[in-house]
Amino acid sequence: MLTSLILAYNLGPAVVLRYDLNVVFDGFIPILGGQTGKAEVQLGVSVTGGAGDTVVSEIKTFKVLFNETVLPLTLENLVEIFPKTTVQISPFGKVLKTDAKEAKVPIRLPGLDAMRFPEITYLPLEFPSDGIPEGGTWSFKRAFGGSDMSYSCSLAAGSSKITFTQAQTYETLENESLELVKDPKEAISRVVTTLNGKGEAVFDQARGVFTSVKVEGTVKSAVTDLESGEKSERNLKTSLKCTLVP
């Protein structure tokens, strides 16, 4: 008979970690009036455990490329959107409190949310507090960008590897520059976006941290012109890789 396995994070005061995060967007990207190409973001992130179940994360290095050309952005540009963040977490990876503020970003890139930076780096998955049977499955939801993303997870018996899927659908309004707007009077199109992803992650049970996370996703956006009713589709592939630096 399978026994229940308790998985939990260990991010106490003595823990200091460094993660390398690489995110790639390949396809239609809503910048500069809409571009088809490949954007790549490379980040070095520090993670430090604190008192009272708090954890601090901070971006230390970064590079952004578009079609293999490095963009002239500074670290100061990025931390305006993804600043140093302190969160309070449960042992099972749920963020209970954060000091992150909602950033006013004119575009939305699937799977990225300034309020949820820990969840795309050192807290990629939540665990059930009552444990799971080895080889068993569990599911949970997280809000990204104001709408829920659903996760379905599976842990192979006797393994440290977790496979999972992601699914999210959300609706936005855009102006003629493809910037997000809330007022329908400012919008020229309605966009319904569906994201589906598959990933695998390795969790070090002894240390209580993830050592690697890989996610591949497909994003389809159905665009409707609010005046003419004309419909079109955008397609984007996403890839995320987060690795614990030894």
C-alpha positions as CSV (number, residue, x, y, z in Angstrom):
1,M,0.0,0.0,0.0
2,L,1.3,3.4,-1.0
3,T,2.1,5.8,1.9
4,S,1.4,9.5,1.9
5,L,4.4,11.6,1.1
6,I,4.8,15.1,2.6
7,L,6.6,17.5,0.3
8,A,7.6,20.8,1.8
9,Y,9.9,23.8,1.1
10,N,12.8,24.7,3.4
11,L,13.5,28.4,2.9
12,G,14.5,29.4,6.4
13,P,16.9,32.1,7.6
14,A,20.0,30.1,6.8
15,V,19.1,29.5,3.1
16,V,20.7,31.5,0.4
17,L,20.1,30.4,-3.2
18,R,20.8,31.6,-6.7
19,Y,18.7,30.7,-9.7
20,D,19.3,31.3,-13.4
21,L,16.0,32.0,-15.3
22,N,15.7,31.8,-19.1
23,V,12.4,32.7,-20.7
24,V,11.8,32.5,-24.5
25,F,8.8,33.8,-26.5
26,D,8.7,32.7,-30.1
27,G,5.9,34.0,-32.4
28,F,3.6,37.0,-32.3
29,I,4.8,39.4,-29.6
30,P,2.7,42.5,-28.8
31,I,5.5,45.1,-28.9
32,L,6.2,47.9,-31.3
33,G,2.7,47.5,-32.9
34,G,3.0,43.7,-33.0
35,Q,6.1,41.8,-34.1
36,T,6.7,38.2,-35.1
37,G,10.0,37.1,-33.8
38,K,11.9,35.6,-30.9
39,A,12.4,37.4,-27.6
40,E,14.6,35.9,-24.9
41,V,15.0,37.1,-21.3
42,Q,17.9,35.9,-19.1
43,L,17.9,36.6,-15.4
44,G,20.1,35.8,-12.4
45,V,17.9,35.8,-9.2
46,S,19.0,35.7,-5.6
47,V,16.7,34.1,-3.0
48,T,17.3,34.6,0.7
49,G,15.3,33.0,3.6
50,G,14.2,35.3,6.4
51,A,12.4,35.2,9.8
52,G,8.7,34.3,10.1
53,D,8.4,32.3,7.0
54,T,9.5,35.2,4.8
55,V,11.7,35.0,1.7
56,V,13.3,37.8,-0.3
57,S,14.0,37.5,-4.0
58,E,15.9,40.0,-6.1
59,I,17.1,40.2,-9.7
60,K,20.8,40.6,-9.8
61,T,21.6,40.2,-13.5
62,F,19.6,40.3,-16.7
63,K,19.8,40.4,-20.5
64,V,17.0,40.8,-23.0
65,L,17.3,39.8,-26.7
66,F,14.9,40.3,-29.6
67,N,15.8,38.3,-32.7
68,E,19.2,37.6,-31.2
69,T,19.9,41.4,-30.8
70,V,20.6,42.6,-27.2
71,L,18.2,45.4,-26.3
72,P,19.6,48.5,-24.6
73,L,17.8,48.0,-21.3
74,T,19.4,48.5,-17.9
75,L,18.8,46.6,-14.7
76,E,17.0,49.7,-13.4
77,N,14.5,49.4,-16.2
78,L,13.6,45.8,-15.2
79,V,13.4,46.3,-11.5
80,E,10.8,49.0,-12.0
81,I,8.5,46.1,-13.1
82,F,10.1,43.3,-11.0
83,P,11.5,44.9,-7.9
84,K,13.0,43.3,-4.9
85,T,10.2,41.3,-3.3
86,T,9.5,39.9,0.2
87,V,6.8,37.2,0.6
88,Q,5.5,35.2,3.4
89,I,4.9,31.6,2.4
90,S,3.5,28.4,3.8
91,P,5.8,25.3,3.9
92,F,3.9,24.0,0.9
93,G,4.6,26.8,-1.5
94,K,1.5,29.0,-1.2
95,V,2.2,32.7,-1.0
96,L,0.3,34.1,1.9
97,K,1.5,37.7,1.7
98,T,3.6,39.8,-0.6
99,D,4.9,43.4,-0.8
100,A,5.0,43.3,-4.6
101,K,2.9,46.1,-6.2
102,E,0.9,45.7,-9.4
103,A,3.1,47.1,-12.2
104,K,1.5,49.1,-14.9
105,V,2.8,47.2,-17.9
106,P,1.2,48.2,-21.3
107,I,1.5,44.7,-22.7
108,R,0.9,41.2,-21.3
109,L,3.2,38.3,-21.9
110,P,1.7,34.9,-21.0
111,G,2.9,33.4,-17.8
112,L,4.6,36.5,-16.5
113,D,3.1,38.6,-13.7
114,A,5.1,41.1,-11.6
115,M,3.0,40.1,-8.6
116,R,3.9,36.4,-9.0
117,F,7.7,36.5,-9.7
118,P,8.4,33.9,-6.9
119,E,6.0,31.5,-8.5
120,I,8.0,31.4,-11.8
121,T,11.3,31.0,-10.0
122,Y,11.8,29.3,-6.6
123,L,8.1,28.5,-5.9
124,P,7.0,26.9,-9.1
125,L,4.5,24.4,-7.6
126,E,2.3,24.1,-4.6
127,F,2.1,20.9,-2.6
128,P,-1.0,19.5,-0.8
129,S,-0.6,20.1,3.0
130,D,-1.9,16.6,3.8
131,G,0.6,14.9,1.5
132,I,0.3,12.8,-1.7
133,P,0.8,9.1,-2.3
134,E,4.0,8.3,-4.2
135,G,3.0,8.0,-7.9
136,G,-0.1,10.1,-7.1
137,T,-1.5,13.3,-8.5
138,W,-2.7,16.6,-7.2
139,S,-4.0,19.9,-8.7
140,F,-4.2,23.5,-7.6
141,K,-4.8,27.0,-9.1
142,R,-2.9,30.2,-9.0
143,A,-3.8,33.7,-10.2
144,F,-1.6,35.1,-12.9
145,G,-2.4,38.5,-14.3
146,G,-5.9,38.5,-12.7
147,S,-7.1,35.1,-13.9
148,D,-6.6,31.6,-12.6
149,M,-4.0,29.2,-14.0
150,S,-4.8,25.6,-13.4
151,Y,-2.1,23.0,-12.6
152,S,-2.2,19.2,-12.7
153,C,0.8,17.5,-11.2
154,S,2.1,13.9,-10.9
155,L,5.0,12.5,-8.9
156,A,6.5,9.2,-10.1
157,A,7.0,6.6,-7.4
158,G,10.5,6.7,-5.9
159,S,11.4,9.7,-8.0
160,S,12.2,13.4,-7.4
161,K,10.8,14.4,-10.8
162,I,7.3,16.0,-11.0
163,T,5.5,16.4,-14.3
164,F,2.7,18.9,-14.6
165,T,0.4,20.7,-17.0
166,Q,-0.8,24.3,-17.0
167,A,-4.0,25.8,-18.5
168,Q,-5.3,29.3,-18.5
169,T,-7.8,31.4,-20.5
170,Y,-8.2,35.1,-20.2
171,E,-9.7,38.0,-22.1
172,T,-8.2,41.5,-22.6
173,L,-9.0,44.7,-24.6
174,E,-6.4,46.4,-26.8
175,N,-6.0,49.8,-28.4
176,E,-4.6,50.3,-31.9
177,S,-1.0,50.1,-30.4
178,L,-1.9,46.7,-29.0
179,E,-1.6,48.1,-25.5
180,L,-3.9,46.8,-22.8
181,V,-6.8,49.1,-21.9
182,K,-9.7,48.6,-19.5
183,D,-12.2,51.1,-21.0
184,P,-14.0,49.6,-24.0
185,K,-14.2,53.1,-25.5
186,E,-10.4,53.1,-25.8
187,A,-10.3,49.6,-27.3
188,I,-10.4,48.5,-31.0
189,S,-10.2,44.8,-30.3
190,R,-11.1,42.0,-27.9
191,V,-8.5,39.2,-27.4
192,V,-9.2,35.8,-25.8
193,T,-6.0,34.0,-25.0
194,T,-5.6,30.4,-24.2
195,L,-2.4,29.0,-22.7
196,N,-1.5,25.3,-22.4
197,G,1.8,24.2,-21.0
198,K,3.7,21.0,-20.1
199,G,6.6,20.9,-17.6
200,E,8.8,18.9,-15.5
201,A,10.6,19.9,-12.2
202,V,13.1,18.2,-9.9
203,F,12.5,18.7,-6.2
204,D,15.3,18.0,-3.7
205,Q,13.4,16.5,-0.8
206,A,16.4,16.6,1.5
207,R,17.1,20.3,0.9
208,G,13.4,21.3,0.4
209,V,14.1,23.3,-2.8
210,F,13.6,22.8,-6.5
211,T,16.8,22.3,-8.5
212,S,15.3,22.7,-12.0
213,V,12.1,23.6,-13.7
214,K,11.3,23.4,-17.4
215,V,8.0,24.4,-19.1
216,E,7.0,24.5,-22.7
217,G,3.8,26.2,-23.7
218,T,1.6,27.1,-26.6
219,V,-0.5,30.3,-26.6
220,K,-3.3,31.0,-29.0
221,S,-5.1,34.4,-29.1
222,A,-8.4,34.9,-30.9
223,V,-8.7,38.5,-31.9
224,T,-12.0,40.2,-32.7
225,D,-12.1,43.7,-34.2
226,L,-14.8,45.5,-32.2
227,E,-16.0,47.6,-35.1
228,S,-16.0,45.2,-38.0
229,G,-16.3,41.9,-36.2
230,E,-13.4,40.6,-38.2
231,K,-11.5,37.7,-36.5
232,S,-7.8,36.8,-36.6
233,E,-5.5,34.5,-34.6
234,R,-2.1,35.0,-33.1
235,N,0.3,32.1,-32.1
236,L,3.1,32.1,-29.7
237,K,5.4,29.4,-28.2
238,T,6.9,29.9,-24.8
239,S,9.8,28.2,-23.0
240,L,10.9,28.6,-19.4
241,K,13.9,27.1,-17.7
242,C,14.8,27.9,-14.1
243,T,18.0,26.2,-12.7
244,L,19.5,26.3,-9.2
245,V,23.1,27.4,-9.4
246,P,25.3,25.0,-7.4
